[in-house]
Amino acid sequence: MKKVIVILILVFAGAVSASAQWYAGGAIAGTYEKSNGTEAWGVNLSPEVGYFLTDDMIVGGRITYGRSNTAIVGPGVNFSSATTNALTINPFAIWRLTNFGPILFGVETGLQFIPEQKSVDSTTFAAYAVPVMGYPLTDRFLLRSSLDFAGVMLVADCDGYYGIGAGANTNRVLSLGNLSFGFVYRF
């Protein structure tokens, strides 16, 4: 009986220490733009889970639901609107590079898979790298932001399209759609 109790205590201690490495979190991103008779908005919701391999490296995955709408508006223009819904599957890794006081700076690299859906014409694959920042609120909660305007992405789809993109452009270096804000809870 003593051996069974010792084994149960060791298993419980191992499970508790292993759970300290897992985290759950999520992010929300949004954009709104109105120019030259076009009005567009979009929202992304991204729950995620991950595992701390070390204090400086995380691996994880997220599923993003995105909804966007583009409308042509203006005097003498017939209203025209298009709505897109998309689901994205995204494994990723985050490396912490440095700290500036309590603020953490790192880079997130990952893959995106957007399967063909009702409003998405073909399956799309992408690889990306974006800078990330974090601010610890407690030893378990962290606010995090992805600075997508400074990232790069390689994209290919099943219709033969491929390209390289950067988040920053000449019209607007920074907009709300180029940032995402989220939280992390470390178990």
Buried (B, 14 or more C-beta within 10 A) or exposed (E): EEEEEEEEEEEEEEEEEEEEBBBBBBBEBBBEBEEEEEBBBBBBBBBBEBEBEEEEEBEBBBBBEBBBEBBBEEEEEEEEEEEBEBEBEBEBBBEBEEEEEEEBBBBBEBBBEBEEEEEBEEBBBBEBEBBBBBEBEEEEEBBBBBBBBBBEBBBBBEEEEEEEEEBBEEEEEEBEBBBBEBBBEBE
